[in-house]
Amino acid sequence: MLQNLKAAINLHFWHYNFMRVHQTLRVTPCMEAGLADRIWRWEDLLN
């Protein structure tokens, strides 16, 4: 059960940082930090 919780939290953080465009930044946090050059999709994580 703890393993599932950890996996869910990791997915949440991944989505928040790589996929979600933030209103004030107008890009994802990873794009703002220079870690990504585009908005990622779920397919990018699964491949």
MOVEN-V511345 format. One record per backbone hydrogen bond with DSSP energy under -0.5 kcal/mol. NH is the residue of the N-H (numbers start at 1). CO is the residue of the C=O. E is the energy in kcal/mol with one decimal. If there is no record, write none. Layout:
NH;CO;E + NH;CO;E
This chain:
5;1;-1.9 + 6;2;-2.4 + 7;3;-2.1 + 8;4;-2.4 + 9;5;-2.4 + 10;6;-2.3 + 11;7;-2.2 + 12;8;-2.1 + 13;9;-2.5 + 14;10;-2.4 + 15;11;-2.7 + 16;12;-2.7 + 17;13;-2.3 + 18;14;-2.7 + 19;14;-0.5 + 19;15;-1.8 + 20;15;-2.0 + 21;19;-0.5 + 22;20;-0.6 + 22;27;-1.8 + 26;22;-3.1 + 29;16;-0.5 + 30;17;-2.1 + 32;28;-2.2 + 33;29;-1.9 + 34;30;-0.5 + 34;31;-0.8 + 35;30;-2.6 + 36;30;-1.2 + 40;18;-1.8 + 44;41;-0.8 + 45;41;-1.1 + 46;42;-1.9 + 47;43;-1.4
